[in-house]
Amino acid sequence: MSFLTPVPYSRQVKLYYPNKVLSVDVSNIREVERWPFDDANGDRWWACGSNPVAYRWEVDITILAPQLHGSNLTREPFEYNGLDVVVGDWIAGASDGKCMRILEISRKTENSITCVLEDYQRYNTFASPTGNGIFNPGSCVIFTLNEDGIPMIDPLPSSVGREFFILLASRFQYLNPQTNYQLTQENHGLEVGDVVSVTRQGYVKANAITADTMIGVVTEKGPGPNNFMILPNNRIYDFDPAIPGRQGDYIYVDDSGNLSNVSQTSRKAVFLNIRDPIPTILTGNIPDPTVTNGTQLTINGANVTFTGASGGVANVDEMAAQITSVFADSDVIGEPFPFPTEIVTNTEPLFTGYGAVGSPGTPFSITIDTGTGPVPITFTTVGTVQAGVSRPADMKIDIDAANIPNLEVEVSPDGENFTLRELNGNSIIIVNTANDTTNNVPFAGPAGGFGSITGLPLNTVGLNQRVLRLRRDNGGEVLLREDSDVFSTATGLFSGHTGSLPLAMNIEQGVRTGGIYVVADIAERDGLAAIVGDQAHVLDAGFGRWAQYQFDANDNWIEIGNENATGVHARSFRTALTVADAGTTNIANISVGRRVQSVLVDVTTAFDTPATLRVGVGASTQILASESQSDLRRVGTYEITPEYFSPSEDIINVTLSTNLATIGNVAITVTYV
């Protein structure tokens, strides 16, 4: 699981759509993750605290009965069931009202769900004297929040206890998720009281330049180093269908009444995109799957019939392509994906010296080869969990620091073991290069006794197999329906929802003001976090001249003025050369659309050898005057009228070849308008 996975906290209520309130049974609660950050103030519950507890769990949920209602507008008319549960919904224990947020759904059917629950902001952990953040297995209720962050429990299930609603209401009056809106950005650096603006690059402390994209004021710095809460300036929406554009874009209403991130003169900005979507990604677990020709599947209401080119079956490439082709708007994309190679530490039976994966005898070292050559790793980190000992969390730090491509290290929730995962399915080869300094035990090799520190195998052969993956980039759910379970059995794929929709904030009065930046050069201009309508005054846009640009709806800087365009631009340049000036000399800059009227070559002192002279623009060194159009051995004036129009900014240059002349003087005058 990724700590940085945010989800929407509410869904917009729709007219004639009843509240979703499902009575369910929760079983098989499995710890997924412990809080990974120390607050340095004595938090006993975090992963390395004195009494570590989980804050995320995977659970199995059984829908006790569908919720029957009177609306014909829902996905299944007159009924809610397991397929209607989405990321961002909430679940509470029917007896104690203890609430959890649904963070990720890996599998759902009409009657069952497998999902990850989170003790949001660790509210339950700190409310419990034992730090227990989750309800007990048994009867629970799934529900939603409205736009104000208030739980909607109507109808109230008969399974709930007498104190259920009181405890539920109290929970959502504490740091209401809409008025204390939590956003995520790694190492954001924001402090309580900071005014926050959104840009393409992320969330920043507002200043005079970014003030027109302000979204709120920081009310909490946390929880953890990557989260912060804001008091939003206006209401935040998670639209479905998703809003267009990217984070930092203004969203307009077009002539047809649709939302668009393309600016036009007649359009008014009504929303600001404040967070990009998080894609929903569902990955099968069956390597190299196939289905027989004619197998049918419905994905989000679109029908797919699989057909293979040979053997009467469709392989993983054909299934992926046929799924993608059904969705012309790329709403759901099918793709073959590598089946990872995994190895897990093994301490059974525990070796006598240490009793767990770990060693007090640092340093020790290895090399790991996943197909790009052996990468050396020296284990020196200790003390993350146990003073003076390199445990799995410490080893992860040292392996991650080696930056081996596509190699992932995942420490188990209890911190006792870790998994090495090669994401492309390649082999994992470990070579011990130095044993630990306490008992002379190597990092990898046989488990048990003093065989090795980790029990990881030395050589694990990758099978280079692939699975089928489904991706929905706008963050919506992926619903799979079939008359049988042929596709799901063959691929290991089920309906699910692991992402979330983009977020938008309403803009007062539907207008914004553009900013004007003053920058040194084009490179600094291109580094700006600009929005449609912004302008940049570039002090040196080339050849030492200033220029003015405006940022358009296609993310391009368009020149709207420059120094040359501020007045009549007719100029003459004169340059005098002697035999000492042999070579190429730049004499003037010329801008776009200028016409060179004349070139005068004035030989004031004849050269004593057959010297030559060329006048050109950029690499075209004689496009204005060639060698044959003047004679440097004779005193006189030669006038050339090239009628040259400049297609771009460039430099007028003169090339003098003296051929070992000892005397000679010539002056060149170029006139253009």
N, C-alpha and C positions, 0 to 999 in steps of 0.2 A: 504494500500500500504506500502511496505517496502522501506525505503530510501536507503537501501544497495543493491538495485537491479540494477546491471550494465547490459548493453547490448552491442553487437558489434556495432562499428560505421561505418563499411563498409562491403560490400560483394565483393568477388572476381569476376571481370568481366570475362565472358566466351565467347569464340569465337563463333560467329554466334548466340549469344543471344542478341537481341536488348535491348536498355535501356527501363526500365519500367517507363512510365510517364502517370499517370492516372488522368483524369479530374473528380473531385468529388464535392459533395456538403456536407458541414458540418452543422449539426443542433444539438440542445439539448445539449449545452455545460454545463457540471455540474462540479463544483469545487470538487476536490478530496483531495488535500493536500496543505498546506502552508509550506513554508520553516521553518524547526523546530529549526534552530540554530541561535543564536545571535552572530554577529561578534564583539560585544563590541566596535564598531566604529560608532554607530549611524545608522545602517541599519533600515530604517523606514518600509521596506516591509516584514520583517520576521513575523512569526506567532504571536508574541507578541509585534511587533513594533508599532509605532504610526499610521501606515496606512497599516495593514497587507493585503497581496494579495496572491492569489494562484500561484503555479508554476507547478501544475499538474491538469489536467482536464480529465474527461471522456466525450467522444463525440460520436455521431452517424454519420456515413458517408454513403452517397449514391453514388454509382458508376454511374456517368452520362451516360457513355457508355464504353464498353470494348475497350481496345486499340488493334487495329488490326495491324498485322505486317506480315512479310514474312518468319518467322522461323518455321520449323516443330519440333524443338527440345525443345520448352518450355513445361511446364506442360500440358497446353491446346494448341495444335498446332495452330499457327498463331493468338494467342490472349492472352492478359493479362486481368484479371478481379480481383474482390475482393479477391478471394482465393489465389492470388499471392502476396498479401501484407503480409509482415512479420515484426516481431520486429526488430528494427534497421533501418527501412525505415524512410523517412522524409516526412513532409507535410508542404506546405507553402500557405499562403493566395494569391489568384490569383491577387488581386489588390495591396496589400502592400508588398508582398514578405516576410512577417514575418514567420519564420521557427520554426517548432516544431518537436521533435523526437518522434516516436512511441515507447512507452515503454512496452505496454502490449496489446494483442488482446484477448478479452474474447469471441468474437463471430464474425464470418465472413462467408459470403456466396458470390456467384458470384456477387451479386448486392449491398451488404451492409456490413458494418463493425461497430462493437462497440469496442472502444479501449481507452486506456489512453495515452494522449499526455503529454510531458514534455517540459517546457522551459529549454532546456539543458544549464547547467551552468548559468541559469537565465540571459542569454544574452538579451532577449527581455525586461525583467523586468527593468534592469538598463538602457536600451536604451530609455525607454518611460518615459516622465515626470510624468505620472500618475501611473507608475509601472504595467501597463497592459501587461501581458506576452503572450497573445494569440490573434490571429486574430478574426475578427468578423464572425459570422455565414454567410455561403454563399459559393461561388465558391472557390475551393482550388485545389492544385496539389500535388499528391503523387509521390515521386521520390526516387532514391537511390544515394549513394556516391560511387565513385570508390576507388581503393586501396590507392590513395593519398588524400582521404578525400575531393574530388572535386565533387559537384553536377552534375549529368548527366541529362540534360534537352534537350533531342533530341528524338522525335520531340517536339517543343515548342507548347503547347496548344494555341488555338486561344483565350481562355478565359482570358489570363494573361494581366496585364496592361503594359504600356510602361516602367515603372521603375522596373518591376519584376526581370529581370535577373541581373541588376546592383546591386540591394539590396541583391539578393541571393548570388551573387559572393562575395560581401563585407562581408557578414556574415561568410562565410567559409574561408576567409582570416584571420579572427580574431581567434586566438587560434585554428588553424586547428586541427581537432580531430585526425589526424594521427601523426602529428609531436608534438602535445601536448596531448599525450594519457592518458586518465583518467582511473585510477584503483581505486578499493575500498577495504578497509580493516578497520574494526572497530578499532578506537584508534591506528592507525598505528605508530604514533610517529616520522614519517619521517620529515625532514626539507629540504628547498630549497637547492640544491647543493649536497644532499646526493646521493651516488651511490647505486642503489637498486639491490638486488639479490632476486631470487625466490627460496623457499624451499617448502617441503611438508607442513610445518606449516604456510607458508604465505610469505609475502614480508618483507625483513629485510634490514637494512643498511649493505652494503657489507663489508666484512673483508677478511683477508688472507685465511680463511677457505672456505668462500662462494663465493670467487671472480670468480670462473669458471662458476657461474650461474648468472652473472650480466646481467641485461636487460635494464638499462638506468639510467639517472640522473634526479632527482626531479626538475621540473621547477616551480611548484606551489604546495603549501601546502594547499589543499582544492580543491573545495569549501566545507566548513564544516569540521568537525573533522575527517570524515571517508574517504574522497576522497583525492587523490593526482594525479598530472600529471607528466609524465616523457617524456623526449626526448629519444625515443627508440634507442637502439644500432643498431637494424636492423628492417626490416619490420615485422609487426605483422599480422598474418593471422587468419581468422575464417573459418576453413575448413568445407566443407560439402561434403561427410560424415565426421563426427567428427574424430579428431585425437584420438589415443588410449592413455591409461595411465592416470596419475594423475598430478596435479600441481607439478612442480619440476622435472618431469621425462624427460629424454632425449628420443627423438623419432628417430628411425633408419629406414633405408630402408633395407628390408629383401631380400632374394635371388630371390623372385618373383617380386620385385619392389614395394611391399606394405609397408605401414607405420606400425611400430611395436615399442612397448616400451620394448621389450625383447632384451637385449644386447647379442651379440655373437662376437667371435673374428673377423669374416669377415665383420662385420657390422660397418658402420660409422654413428655417430650421425649427423642429419641434421637439427633437430628442437628441441626446448625446450618448453615443455608445461608450459605456464605461468599463466593459470587460468583454473580451473575446469569448466565444463559446469554448467549452471543453468537450472534445469529441467523445461520442460513445463508441467504444471499441469492444467487440465481442470476439474472442479467440477460441476456436475449437481445440480439442485435445486429442483428436485421432490423427496420427501421422498419415500423410498421403491418402486422404479419403477419396472414395469413388461412390457414385450412386448409379443405379441402372437407368438407362434411357427411358424417358417418359415420366420420371419422378417429378411430382408437382409440389410447389411450395408457394405460399403467399407471404410476402414481406411488406409490412406496413400497407397492406391492401393491394399491392401489385403482384400479379401472378407470374411465376417463373416455371418453365418446364425445361428440365435439364436434358441435353442431348450430347453424347460424346461421338468423336470421329471414328473410334475403333473399339472393338471388344464389347460393344453394347453397353458401355458405361461412360459416364462423364467424369473426368479426373479433376483434380483441384484447380488447375488452370482454367479448364472449361467452365466449371461451376462459377469461379470468380468472375470470368468475363461475361457470362450470361446474366449473373445478378446485376453487374454494373450496367449492362446494356439496357436493362428494363427501366432503370432510373435515369432518364435523359438529363435530369437536373442535378445529377450526382448526389442525390439525397442519401442513398445508401451505396457504398462501394464495396465490392468483393475483391479480395486480394489473397494470393498465396503468401504464407508467412512462415519463416523458418521455425522448426520445432527445436526448442533450445536443448542444449546438453547440460545436464545438472549433476552435481556431485554434492553430497551432504556429509558434514563431519560426523564421526562415529566414535563414541566413547564406551560402547558396550562390548565386553565388560570394561568398566572403568580401570584405567591403569593406576597402579597403586601409588605412584609418586604424587600425582596431582589430583586425581579423583574427578576431573572434569576437563573439558577442552580448555587448554591454557598452559602457560609455562612462566615460572618466575625467572627463567634463565635467559633473558634477552641479552644480546641480540642473537637471533638465528636467521637464516636466509634460505631463499629458494630462487628458482626461475620458473616462470609460467609461460608456456607457449600455446597459443590458440590459433596458430596458422600464420602469424606474421613474424615469427622468430621468438626466441626466449627472451623474456623481460625479467631483469633481476629485481628482487624485492627483499629488503632487509627489515626484519621486525624489531622495532625499537620502542613502539608505543606501549605504555603500561598504565595501569591505575584507573582506567575509565570505570571499571566495575569493582576491581579488587586491588588494593594497594600493592604495587610492586610486581603485579602479574599481568602478562599479556593474555587477555581473554578474547572471545570472538569479536566484541565491539572494538577492541584495540587492533586486532588483526585486520578488521575491515578498513580501518583508517589507513593502515600501511599498504594494503592491496589497492584501495581506491587511489592512493597517491601515485601509484605506478601508471595510471591512466591507460590501462590495456583496453583497446577498442572492443566494444560489445561484450565485455566481461562485467557481470553484475554480482555484487556481494549482498546477501540478505541475511541479517542476523535474526534468529528465531525470537518470538515475543518474550520468552523467558530469559534470553541472553545466553543460553547455555551452548548453542550450536549455531552454525551458519551454513548457507548454501552458496556454492559457486555456480553461476549460470552463464553459459556462453550463448548469447542471444541468436547467433546465426547458425547454431547447430554444429559448429566445428568441434574438433577434438580438444581436450584439455590435457596437456602434458606438464607434469610437475617434476622438477629435479631438485632434490635437496642439495644445497651447496655448503651449508654450515649448520651443525646441530646446536641445540640450546646449550648454554654454558653451565647449567646446574647438573643435569643428569646425562648430558651428551645424547639427547633424544632428537631425531629429525622431525621436521614439520609434518611431512606426509608419509604414508606407508601403512603397514598393518596396524589395526586397532588392537587394544588390549595390552596389558602389561606396560612395558616401556617401548612398544612398537613404534609409535609416533605420537606427536602432540595432538593431531587432529583426526587421525584415522582416514583422511582423504586418500583415495586411490592415486597412484602415481601416473597412470596412463588410462584415460577414458576416451574411447573412440567415438567420435561424432558420426551419426548416421546420415546427416545431411537430408533429413526428411522435412516435409512442410505440412502445415495445417491450413485450414481455411479461416480467414479472418473477415469480419464485417465491420465497416467503419461508417459512422454518420457524423460528419464534421460539424453540423450545426448543434450538436449536443443532445438531440432528441432521442427518444427510445427507439429500439428496433424490435418489432413484434413479428414473430415467425408463427405461421399457422399451417398445419397440414392435416389431412384426414387420418394419417397414420404417423408413426414416429420414425419413418425410414430415414429422412434427412438428418434428424437430430441424432439418431443412433450412429449413422455413418460418419458424421462430422464432429459430434460432441458440442454442437451449437444449440442454444436455446434462446428464447426471448430474453432481453435484458436491457438495462439502462445504466451506463457507467459515466455518462457525461452530464453536462448541463448547458442550458441555453445562454446566449449572451445577455448582458444586462444593459438597460437603457435608463437614462434619467430624463424626466420631463424638463423642458427649458421654458422658463417664464417668458411670456409675450412672443415666443417663437422667433426671436432674433438673437444675433450675436454681433460683436464688433471684431473686426480683424486687427491684427497687430502689425507694426512695421519694425522690422529688425534692421540694424545697421551692422554689417559684417565686413571683414577685411577683404575677402576674396570668394571665389566660387566654391572652393572646398568647404569654407566655413558656412556658406549658405546651404550647401547640400547636407550639412550636419544638423540643421535646425529641425525641431519637432513642429513642423508647420501644419496648419489646417487651412481648408479652402477659404480663400479671400485674404490670407496673410500676404504681406509684401516684404521684400528684402531690398535694401539699398546697399549695393556692393561697391565698396570704395575702389577696388581694382578688379574689374571684370575681364581684364586682358589689355595689354598694351598701355597700362597705367590709366585707363579711362573708367569712370564710374558708370553704373547701369542700374536700372530699377526693374524688379521682377515681381510677378504675382503668382501665388500658388493656386493651381486650378483643381477641379474636381477629379482629374485623372492623375493626381499626385505628381504633376509636372510644374516646374518653374517656367513661366512664360515672360519673356522680356517685353516690357511695356514702355521703355524709354532708355536712352543712353546719352552720354556726354556729346556725342557727335550730332545727335538729333535736336539739340537745343537751339540751333540757329542755322543760318546758311553756312554750308561746309565746303567752301571752295578754297583750296590751298595750293601753294607752290613751295617746293623744297629744293634747295640748291646745295650741292656738295662739291667741294674742290678736292681733287686727288693729284698726287705726284707719283713718281716712280717708287717712292717708299711705301705706297699704299696698295701694293699688289695684293690680290685676293678679293674676297667678297666683303662689301661694306653695306650695312643696313642704313638706309637714309630716311625712311618714313614708315609710319603705320597707315594702313588703309582699311576702312570699315566696309560693311556689307553694302552693296548697291552703289558704290562710287564709280564714276567714269573718268578714266585717265585721258585728258584731252591732248596733251603734248609732252614730248621728251626732247629737251635741247641738250646737245652734246657740244660744248664750246672748248675747242683745243686752243689754248693760249700759248703753249710751247710745244713744238713738235717733238715726238718721241723719236730716238735715233735707232730704233729697231721696229719690226712689224708688230707693234703692240696692238691688243684688241680690247674692246669694251662691250659688255652686255648689260642690259637693264631688264630686270624681271620682277616677279612677285612670288615669294616663297620658293618652292622647288622649281618653278618654271622660270629659269634664270634669264631667258631672253625673249619673254613674251611681250615686253614693251619696246625693246630695241635690241636688234641682233648685231653681231660683229660686223656684218657686211654693210650696215647702215651708217657707219662713220669710219673715217681714216685718221688714225691718231698720228700719222707721219706728216700730216699737213695741218697748218694753222687754219682755223675756220670754224664756222658754226653749222651744225647739222640738226635739222628739225624733223622729228618723227611724230606722226599722229596715229597712235595704236588703236584708239577707240575701244579701250579695254574696260569692261564692267566687272567689278569684283563680286564674286559669288559669296565670299565669306571674309571674315577678318583675317588680314595677313600682313606681311612685311614687304615693302619695296626695297630691292637690293641692287647693288651695282657690283659687277665682277670685272676687275681689271687684270689682264694678263700682260705683263711688261716684256716678256721674252728677253730678259737681261738688259733692258734699256737702262742708260745712265742718266738721261735727261728726259723731261716731258711733264707737262701740266695740262689737266683737263677738268672742266667743271660741268656738272650734270644738273639740270633743272627739270623737275617733274611737276606738272600741274594737273590737279584733278578736282572734280566737283561732285 
